[in-house]
Amino acid sequence: MDLVYTLFMVAVWFLSTFFTISFLLHVIKHRDRLSESREFDFSKQARRVSIVIPAFNEEERLGQTLASLEMLDYPKDLYEVIVVNDGSSDGTARVAAQYADGRHVILIDNQENKGKAASLNDGIERATGEFIACMDADSQPRPDVLKKTLPYFSNKAVGAVTVTVKVQSAKSLLHKLVDLEYIIGLSLFLKVMSLFDCVIVTPGPFSIYRADLLRKLGGFDRQNIVEDMEIAYRIHREGFRIEHSMDTHVSTYIPQTFGALYTQRKRWYSGALLTFWQHKGTLLRHDMGLFRYFIPYQYGLILLGVALFLYTGFLWFRNAFTQLSYYALTNFNFFSQFKFDFDVLGISIFSFFGVTAILLTVLFVSIGLKVTNHSRKKMAFGVFGYIALYFLYQFFWISSLGLILLRRRPRWR
């Protein structure tokens, strides 16, 4: 028995099992709060909102986004849309200009590419709303998104509100896998984490903030490649909560090819680790609540999982090489040593770990899809899909760690 492998296996199994069971117990306990609908009181909660959209080479999708914002179920005189063209080389500025009237829809046409965070900050500087919603140029929110999120700000401790993110037109197998990931990760997971004040990201497709808080924070970090995650750390540091609404959503397009998805995830995951390191001092503060425990726990589990995956691969190749050397002595007669002999008493502890992990995955996906009101058909796909996602995650995380170790900056697209 390999001692290193045993230590990795036990650590990963214990930490992941503890997290999964705790998560599911809280889903069951708080199931009535997950899809809670907060009434919108127009007389008390109707406030001016600025919607900031940074856009770089989004000619194809920007028109759909702006058209969707015209359908918002909210008084037009109480919200403005600010499009920041970030030095696009296509017709993004031309599409934005077709909607811009200088009052309800405003275009900031930057000739130089500054980056997403800088573009968001340009929009924030121009915004006149009491609340500022930041969203991607290829995303379309549901018409009730403002009415569903603004009531959360009745609590003065709430600094930002996120919404469920759905994949637009998920048809290919890859897109269905990502759609499954979003259903659990950018919906149910964020809602449960909001119950413990541990939301670690305000997703780019749509999140809304208190304008005065954004300005107090100095806007988004221009040097950070995952600005929507980095700002979450600072929101918590200022003593504000991030809430999540499962009662509304935003639909967004995702990378069309595996290569594009791989590039996106390298940026996300390497940026997440760099942001964790950037704010490591913040996590030592006693006033950060469970947030300061959850973040190290999460990344510790991820890194242990990667280590286990790599070491398992090493052992597999080593054992395969050894077996091949044995078979070479039998002229590669692979069936000479083959026999099937099952003994229930001979089941190893590692088999137990594997079986319980699969069963917990089935339970996790089934409950997750059920409470988010998805079909049984998607549940069947979800069980196999989440296993496939596990291997994709390892690939993405290993690539991201390599990027950091080599001190290379990931491409944006």
N, C-alpha and C positions, 0 to 999 in steps of 0.2 A: 504493500500500500504506500503510495507516494504521499509524504507528509505535507508538502506544499499544496498539492491538489486537494487534499483533505481539508486543510485550513481554509483555502479559498472557497471550496464548496459549502462548508458549514457556515461560513460568514455570510456568503451571498444568500444561501437558503434562509437563514435565520432573519436577516434584515429585510429581505423581500417578502417573506411570509408574514412577518410582523406588520409591515406596512400594508400589505394587501388586506389582511384580516381587519386591521384597524380601519382602513378606508371603507371596506364593505359594511362594517358595523355602524359607522357613522352615516353611510348612505341610508341604511335601513332605519336608524334612529331618527334622522332628520329628513326622511323622504317627503314629508308634508311641506317642508321649506324649500325643497330643491327647485320646484317650478312655481314658486309663489308669485302672484301677480299683485303688484303694488298699484293702488288706485292713483290716477293722476288728477290732482286738484288744480284746475286751471288758475283759480284766483290766488293760490299760494305758491304753486310750483312752476308756473309759466315764467321763464326767464329767457333773456336773449342768449342765443347760442351761436358761436362761430364754428364752422366746420372747415378745417384746414386739410387740403389735399396736396401733398407733394407729388409731382409727376415728372418722371424722366422716361422719354420715349414710350409714352402710353397712348399714342394716337388711336390705336385699335380699340381700346376699352374705355377711355376717359369719357366718351360721349354717353355710354351706357350708365356710367356712374353718376354723371351730372343729371341725366334724365331721371334716374331713380331718386335723386335728392329733390327733384321738383314734385315728387309724389309723396313727400313726407306729410304725415298727418299732424301738422303743426303750423301755426300762423306764419305766413311768409314774412311778415314784418318783424318776427321775433327770431329769425335765424338768417345768417349770411353764409355764403360759401366762398372760401378763399382758395383759389387754385394757384399753386406755386410751380411754374414751369422751371425745372432745374437744368437749364441749358440743353434741352432736348435737340436731337439732330433730325427728328422726324416732324410730323405735323401736329404735335401735341399742343403747341401754342395756338395754332390755327383752330383746332377743335375747341379749346377753352374759350377763345375769342368769340366763337359763335354763341356761346351762352352768357358771356360776361356783359353786364350792363353797368358796372361800376358801383352798384348799390347792393343788389341782392347777390349777385355773383361777381366776384372781384378777381382779376388776373394779375398776378405778380410774375412778370416775364423776365426771369434772370437769363442772361446770355451765357453765363459761365456755370459749369456744373460744380455745385458746392457739396453735394451729398444730401442724403435724406434728412438727417438731423438738422443741418443748417437750413434746409428749405422749410422744415417744420417751424423752426425758430423765426424765420422771416414771416411766416403766416401768423404765428403767435403775436409777434410785434405789431402786426396790422390789425389783429382781431379786436372787436369791440364788445364781444359777448361776455357775460358773467361766467359762462361755461364754454370750454373749448373742446370740440370733438376732433380727434385726429384720425384720418382714415386713408387707406391706400387708394390709388387711382383706378385699380381694377376690381373694386369691391362695391357691392350694392346692399345697403341696409334695408331692413324691412321698414315699411312706412311708419310703424309705431315705435321706432327705436328711441326717439327722444322722450316720448310719453312713458316708456317703460324704464328708462334709466334715470331721468331727472328726479323721481320721487326718492331715490336712494340718498340724494344729497340733503334731504330733510335732516339727516343725522350730520351734525357739524363735523364729526370725526371722519367722514368719508371724503377722501380726496380724489378718487377716480372710480369709474365703473366700467367694467368690461362686459362684453356680450358673447353669446355663443357664435362660433365661427363655423360656417358650413362650406363644403366644397361645391363650387359651381360646375355643373355638368360632369359629374364623375362617371365616366363610361368605361375607361380602360381598367385593367386589373390593378395597375399601379395607382391610379386615381381612387379606386375603391378602397385600397389599403390606406391611403392617406385620409380619405373620408372617414374611415373607421377610427383612425388615430385622432382626428379632429373631434369626432363625436364624444370620445372619452376624454381626451386631453384638453381640448379647448372649449369644453362645455361642462361635463360632470366634474372633472378634476378641479377646474377653476372654482366651481361653485362650492365644492366641499372645502377646498383650501380657504375660500373666503370666510367660511364659518369660523376658522381658526386664525384669521388675519394673517394668512401665509401666502397670498397670491404673489407670484414671483415675476409676472409679466403682464403688461397691458398691451394685448395684441394689436399689431399695426392695422389690420383690416378695419377695426373700429373700436375706439376707446374714448371715453369722455372724461374731462378733468375740470377741476375748479381752476378758473383762469388765474386768480390771484396766487394759487399754489404753484402753478407752472412758472409764473414770473418770479416768484420767490426762489424757486429752484434754479432760475437762470435758463429755463427751457431744457431742451434735450442736449445730451453730451455730443458735441460735434465729432469727437475723436472715437466714439464708441460705434462698433459695427452692429450692435443689437440694442439700439437706443430705446426700444420699447421695453426691454428687460432691465436695462441699467436704471431707467427712471423709477422703476418699481422699488428698487433699493432705497432711493432717496426719498420717495414718498413715505415709506415705512420709517425711515430715519427721522422725518419731520413729525412723526407721531400720528399720521393719517392712515386710514384703512383703505383698502381697495376691495370693492364689492363686485359681485358678478351676477348678471341677470341671465337666467336660462329661459326667460319668458319672451325673449326676442332674439333676433340673430342678424348676422351680416353674411352674405354669400360672397365668396372670393374665388378667383382663379388660382390654380397652383401650377408649378412648372409642368410643361407638357411631356418632357422626356426624362428618362432616368438620369442622364447626364446633368440636366438643369436642376433636378431635384437634389442630386449629389452636391452640386455647387452651393445651392441654397443651404443645405443642412451643414456643410462644412463651416459656412459663415455663422449659422445659428449656434452650433455646438462649441466651436472654438471661441466665439464671442461670449457665450455663456460662462465658459471657464475663465476667460480673461476678466469678465465682469465680476465674477466671484472673487478673484484675486484682487481686483481693484478695490473692492469693498470689504475685504477681509477684516479690517479694523472695525467696521460698522457692526459686524456680527458678534463682536465681543461686548457690545453694550448691553446692559441689563434691561434697558427699557424697550428692547426689540421683541420681547415676548417669544412666542414659539417660532417666529421667523428665523431667529438666530440659531435655532436647533435644526429646523427643517432643512435649511439650505445645505449645511455640511452633511447632514444625513443623506440627502438626495444625491449629492455629487460623490460622496463616499461610496454609496451603493453602486453608482454608475461605474466608477473607476475599478471597484472590486469585480464587478461583472465583466468588464473588459479584460482585466487580468486573468480571470477564470477562463474566459473564452479563448484567449491567446495561449494560456498554458495547456488547456484541453487540446487545442490544435497541435501544439508541440508534442504532447504525449501520444496523440493519435498517429502522427507521422512517424514518431520514433518506434512505436509498436508495429506500425505497418511495415517499416523497413526491416525490423527484426523478424517478423513473420515471413517476409519475402525471402530473407536469407535462409530460413528454415526450409521453405518450400523449394528453394534452389537445390537442396539435397535430395528432393524427391522428384526432380524433373518437372517441378511446378504442377504436381498432381494435387490440386486444391481440395479434392474430395477425399483424399486419403485420411485426413484427420477429422473429417466432419462427422459430428454426431449431435443428436438433439437429446438433451437430458434435463428435464425441468424438475426442480425440487424447490417447493415453496419455502422450505427452511434455509435454502441457499441464497435467497434474495438478499442482496447487499443493501447496506444503508444508503448507498448512492442511488440504487434503483428506487428506494423509498422517496428520496429527495426528488428524483425526476418525476415520479408518478404524482406526488402531492403538488409539485409545481404545475403540472399540466392540469390537474383537477382544479386548482385555484384559479388558473387562467380561464378555464371554462366557466367557472362560477363568476369570476370578475367580469368577463365580457357579457355573460348572460344578464346579470343584474344591471350592469352599466347600460346595455342597450334597452332593457325593459324600462328602466326609470326615465330614459330619455325618449321613450315612446317610439321605438323602432321595431320593425317587423321581425317575425321569427325567421324569415328567409335571411335577413341581414345577420341575425344571431348565428345561424349556421355558418355563414361565411366568416363571421367575426372570430369564431374559435380558431379556425385555421389561419385567418388573416393576422391575428395577434402573434401567432408563432412565427409567421413570416416576418412580421415587423421586428421581432426580437433580433433576428439575424441582420436585418437592415440597420437597426440601431447600432449593433456592434461594428458594422462596417463604417458607418458614418462617424461614430465616436473615435474609432481607431485612426481614421483619416484626419479628424480634427485634432487629436492629440499629437499626431505627427506634424501637423502644420504648426502647432504651438512650439513643439520642441525644435523645429527647424527655423523658428522665428520668421515665418512667412505670413504675409497678410492675405487672407482669402479674398477671392474675387467676389464682387457683389452679385454678378449674374454669370 
